[in-house]
Amino acid sequence: MTQKNLAILAFGAHPDDVELSAGGTLAKHIAQNHLCGIVDLTRGELGTRGNAENRHAEAAESARILGVSMRENLDLGDGFFDESRESLLAVIRVIRQHKPQVVLANAISDRHPDHARAASLVSRACFLSGLNKIEILHEGVLLPAHRPQSIYHYIQDYNTTAHLIVDISAHFDIKMKAVMAFNTQFYDPTSTEPETPISTPLFLEFLRGRAIEFGRIIGCQFGEGFTCERAPGTHSFIELL
């Protein structure tokens, strides 16, 4: 995966966060020939099922299924990362490397405390990335300042009112294939690992139901919802569903 300027760069606190809540959105934009990437902030090493090595391999397979241009893991420490200078600079570095127009980030409030922390970390890093006086060298090259045009937060466990919904009807199956690439985490009748809230068949029904709910709001089969840090703009009401 080469380093290129991206249309969308999606951040997740853990491998599989992006797939679960924004995988269809990435698949749709990739099908439209937009370059997209994923950055996992941690290795998910504290998860009940699987281990960091499993999840790394699963993340690579999911990236292949989605067709993203890059995927990187910052290994900031599952459960313990914070908005330290070190963490902020790590996120700023990838933003400046790939110069995304749009950044997707975790939900601003959710059941897992890592999600809200990741949302705040990424949002703050997006702003700081645009400041010229923050200098970051990468492989001997000074990375120029870059601030993404927009930040959207995907919706995770908590049922949150969406400010914007993307029609993923034609890409829902790809989303679910990318999700199921994380086979240690989700339903596998042959697994001997402990059951978790996301490893049951009911959770997969929840994902489908959530997508149907968002889709119904905008008059399509399946959707993914996002919240906005600022009001989105449009050149025409006719462009809106």
MISEKE-396547 format. One record per residue (C-alpha): x, y, z; residue in three letters. Coordinates in steps of 0.001 Angstrom, whole numbers, plus 524288, in hexadecimal, padded with zeros to 5 digits. Last residue first. Layout:
<nodes>
XYZala...
</nodes>
This chain:
<nodes>
78418832F67FD53leu78C5383F317FB95leu792028436A7EE80glu7857E84ABF7EB37ile7877D8537D7F70Fphe7933A858F27EFCEser7A14085D017F249his7A1838558E7FF1Cthr7A727857F380C8Cgly7A91484F5081880pro7A65985581825C1ala7B2118549D82EB4arg7B755849CA8375Fglu7AE878402883052cys7A81F833778347Cthr7A7FC827AC82B9Dphe79E6C81D2482788gly7A04E8118081E8Bglu7955780D628156Fgly78E658018580FD4phe7821D7FFBB80790gln77F6880DB680347cys7758281839806C6gly77DE58217B80EC2ile778B181D9A81C2File7769680F92817C6arg7850780E07814F1gly788D3811EE822AAphe77F8F807CC8285Dglu7839E7FD5C81E89ile791F17FF7E82215ala78EB67FE6183089arg786DE7F1FD82DEEgly792147EBC382671arg79BAF7EEE483133leu792147EA1E83B95phe790007DD5F8343Fglu79EC07DB7783485leu79E477DDEC84328phe793937D3BF844BFleu79C417C95D83E8Epro7A50F7CAA984A90thr7B3377CF3684B29ser7B07E7DDAA84D98ile7ABB17DCED85BB9pro7B6847D32C85EE4thr7B6FC7C45A85F46glu7C3AA7BE6B86419pro7CC2F7B79E859EAglu7C96A7A9BE8551Bthr7C5EE7AE388475Fser7BF197A4C283E1Athr7B22D7AC3C83DB9pro7B9637B89B839A5asp7B2547C54883C98tyr7BB487D10183D72phe7C8727D45B84354gln7D1757C94483F3Ethr7CC1D7C9D383158asn7D0027D7D782EF6phe7CE3D7D5A48204Eala7BFD97D5828240Dmet7BFA17E4568246Aval7C5AB7E576816DCala7BBD77DBB381173lys7B10B7E38B8181Bmet7B5777F046811CAlys7B6747E99B8048Bile7A8617E4E1805EEasp7A3CB7F289809C6phe7A9C57F8AC7FD9Chis79E437FACF7F478ala7958A7FF737FF97ser79FF68083380598ile79815814DE80562asp79F9481E3F80E27val79874824DD8195Cile79B4D8323F81F2Cleu797E58387C82C3Dhis794FE82B328321Fala78DC882A3D83F0Dthr7957A82117847D8thr792758131C84BD1asn79E4A80F70853ECtyr7A6908046684E74asp7AD2880B9384342gln7A99D8179E83B50ile7B41781D4383270tyr7BA0482A6C83589his7BC29833AE82A10tyr7C79183CFC8285Cile7C8558465C81CD5ser7D22984DDE8147Egln7DDFE8470A81A0Fpro7E8F584FE081F0Darg7F67784E8181926his80392853F681D89ala80F4C84FB58158Epro816F2843718196Bleu825748462781AFBleu82CB783AE281482val83767832DF81B20gly82F518267B81B98glu8245E82E2C821F3his8275D83B378284Eleu81C588422A82F41ile81C1C850B4831FBglu810D6857168392Dile812A786568835BClys80AE1863D98292Fasn7FE32860AA83047leu7F4C1858BF827EAgly7F7DB84BE082E8Cser7F39E8520283B64leu7E59185263836CAphe7E53C8445A83201cys7EC8B8401283E42ala7E1CB845A3846DEarg7D75B83E1183F8Aser7DF798319E83FC4val7E1D28322584E64leu7D3C0835CE851A4ser7CDEE82AAA849CAala7D8278212F84EEAala7D4CD824B685CE6arg7C64C822DA85A04ala7C8E08156A85435his7D27E810E585E90asp7C7DF8121B868ECpro7C033806C6862DBhis7B1A3809308648Earg7B1AE8154285BD9asp7B2CD823FD85AFBser7B9D182BB185046ile7B898820188470Bala7C56381C5E84085asn7CB86823DA8354Cala7C9F882676826C6leu7D30C8306B82078val7D01C837308139Dval7D91C83E05809E9gln7E4438351D80DD9pro7F263839F680D15lys7F8F782C8280D8Dhis805D882FB78142Dgln800AF83B7F81B79arg7F57D833C08215Dile7FEBA8287B82471val808068316A82BDAarg7FD2A838A8832E6ile7F89082BBE838BAval806198287883E02ala807F38367E842A0leu7FB57835D884A5Dleu7FF328290F850C9ser80C9982E17854E2glu8073B83B04859DAarg7FDAE8337D86244ser7EF4A832CE85F32glu7EDD08254D86522asp7F0CE817068626Bphe7EE5B80D6786D84phe7E38A8041A8696Agly7EAE17FECC85DAAasp7F857804EB85CCAgly7FCBC80EB385270leu7FFEC8041384870asp7FF6080D7B83CC6leu7F9E08032183394asn7FA0A8066C82520glu7F11B80365819B5arg7F2F78089480BFEmet7EC468098F7FEC7ser7DFAB8031C80369val7D9DA7F8457FB1Cgly7CF237F46380488leu7D2537E5E6803A0ile7E0FD7E84C80433arg7DF8C7F11881023ala7D77D7E65D8169Eser7E24D7DC9381407glu7EC8C7E5AB819DEala7E3FE7E849825B9ala7E2457D9A8827D0glu7F0FE7D7A6827A3ala7F2FA7E27583195his7E78D7DD8183995arg7ED6A7D00D83AD6asn7FA9E7D5AF83EFAglu7F46C7DEA78490Eala7ECDC7D38384F4Fasn7E0287CC2484DB1gly7D4577CDEB85663arg7D3537D5F9862D0thr7D9267E23285C9Dgly7E4827E86F863CFleu7EDB67E7CE8580Eglu7E50B7EFDC84F35gly7F1347F39384789arg7EF338020584A08thr7ECDB80E9584263leu7E871807978360Dasp7EA368101E829FAval7E21080D4181DEBile7E3568125D8100Agly7DB2C8172B8049Fcys7DE2781B037F695leu7D1FC81EF47EF0Fhis7CF2F816F77E2D6asn7C045816D07E48Egln7C14D808967E906ala7CAD980D857F363ile7C07A8172D7F7D5his7B65D80C757F972lys7BFA7803288005Fala7C39780DE1809E5leu7B562810ED80D18thr7B22E8028B80E88gly7BD3A800A981838gly7B91F80C4D8207Aala7B3438069D82CEFser7B7FF7F8A982E69leu7C3587F9BA824EBglu7C8F8805C282B91val7C8AC7FFD28392Aasp7CE647F2E38340Aasp7DC727F56A838BCpro7DB287FDD7844DDhis7DA8280C6F847ADala7D6D180E7F8398Agly7DAF68190682FF2phe7D59F81A858221Fala7DD308224A817F9leu7D4DE826C380C81ile7D89D82D427FF95ala7E69E828F980141leu7F3A782E687FCE5asn7FC50822C37FA34lys8054C819E680217gln8063A80CB77FB8Bthr800008000080000met
</nodes>
